[in-house]
C-alpha cells in the first residue's frame, strides 16, 4: 500500500513543475562566482603574450639587425686575413670580441664565437681557440663542419691527438661536402699515423682516393699509401 501511494503521488506530479537544467545558466553561475580569478588569469596570459610579442618585434629582431651590421667590418678584416683587427677592431669599428659582448644572446654573437676561435687559432693561441670554438653553438649553422675541423686543428696544436681525431671525424661527417670532408679525412689520416694507427690512416686515405678523386687531397695519395705498405 505504501508503494502504491508513492506511485500515485509521483504520477500526480506535473512534469512542468520539474526544474529545467540549463548548462549555459550553470556556466554563467560558475563564472559569476569565480569572475575575479578568471579575469585575473586571462589578463595575465594576455599580458605575457603581448610582452613576448613586444620583446620579439621591438627588441630582439632590431638587436639582431644591429648585431649583423656591427660584425660586417670584422668579417671584412677576417676575409683579408687581418686577424688582429678582426678580433679586436681597428679603433673605429668593433672586432668580434666586442660585438660578441655587446650583442650577447643574438645569433651574431654566437657566430662571433666561431670567428674568434679561428682568429686565435691563426694567431697560434690554441687554448683560446678551443675556448671560443667550444662555446660556439654549431648546430644548424653553415660553418658547423668548419668549426669542428678548427677544433681538431686546435687540439692537435695542443698535442691532444685523441680530441683532434674526434673533431676531425665530426668535420668529415658530411659525405656531400666535397671540399671540407676530404680535407679533414686527410688530416685525420695524418693524426692516425702520428697515433700509430696505420690501419685507420689507410682507411681514410682510401676513402679520399675512392670517394673524392677530384679533391686536392687525392693528389699524390699513392705515396702516402705506399709509405704504409699499400701498393695497389
MOMORA-V98318 format. One record per backbone hydrogen bond with DSSP energy under -0.5 kcal/mol. CO is the residue of the C=O (numbers start at 1). NH is the residue of the N-H. If there is no record, write none. Layout:
BEGIN
CO,NH
CO,NH
END
This chain:
BEGIN
1,5
2,6
3,7
4,8
5,9
6,10
7,11
8,12
10,13
13,15
14,17
15,18
20,22
21,23
22,26
23,27
24,28
25,29
26,30
27,31
28,32
29,33
30,34
32,35
34,38
35,39
36,40
37,41
38,42
39,43
40,44
41,45
42,46
43,47
44,48
45,49
46,50
47,51
48,52
49,53
50,54
51,55
52,56
53,57
54,58
54,59
55,59
55,60
56,61
59,63
60,64
61,65
62,66
63,67
64,68
65,69
66,70
67,71
68,72
69,72
71,75
72,76
73,77
74,78
75,79
76,80
77,82
78,81
81,83
82,86
83,87
84,88
85,89
86,96
87,97
93,90
93,91
95,99
96,100
97,101
98,102
99,103
101,104
103,106
103,109
106,110
107,111
108,112
109,113
110,113
110,114
111,115
112,116
113,117
114,118
115,119
116,120
117,121
118,122
119,123
120,125
121,124
124,126
125,129
126,130
127,131
128,132
129,133
130,134
131,135
132,136
136,138
138,141
141,144
143,147
144,148
145,149
146,150
147,151
148,152
149,153
150,154
151,155
152,156
153,157
154,158
155,160
156,159
159,161
160,164
161,165
162,166
163,167
164,168
165,169
166,170
167,171
168,172
170,173
173,175
174,177
176,178
177,181
179,183
180,184
181,185
182,186
183,187
184,188
185,189
186,190
187,191
188,192
189,193
190,194
191,195
192,197
193,196
197,201
198,202
199,203
200,204
201,205
202,206
203,207
204,208
205,209
206,210
207,211
207,212
208,212
212,215
215,218
216,219
218,221
220,223
220,224
221,225
222,226
223,227
224,228
225,228
225,230
226,229
229,231
END
